[in-house]
Amino acid sequence: MKLEVNPNACISCGACNAIAGEIFDMEDTAIVILDPIPEELEEAGRDAMEGCPTGAIYEVTDEKNTDVK
Ligand code: SF4
């Protein structure tokens, strides 16, 4: 699983970092620090994705399509 954060949508609320601090770090916006997400952290990653108030976290499923935000 590969997750990314759209920095234009992230409001830096820190929720993803609180839910899954192993996956997300906070700079000006949230950043994903694990790539790919290990299987044992995928559930936490999905929880963070669902918990993001702006939907800024998205799963990248097609490497050729990473510029679709
Ligand atoms: S939960 Fe969403 S809006 Fe909040 S810091 Fe994480 S990516 Fe940004």
Boltz pocket constraint, residues with backbone or C-beta under 6 A from the ligand:
constraints:
  - pocket:
      binder: B
      contacts: [[A, 5], [A, 9], [A, 10], [A, 11], [A, 12], [A, 13], [A, 14], [A, 15], [A, 16], [A, 17], [A, 29], [A, 30], [A, 48], [A, 51], [A, 52], [A, 53], [A, 54], [A, 55], [A, 56], [A, 57]]
      max_distance: 6.0
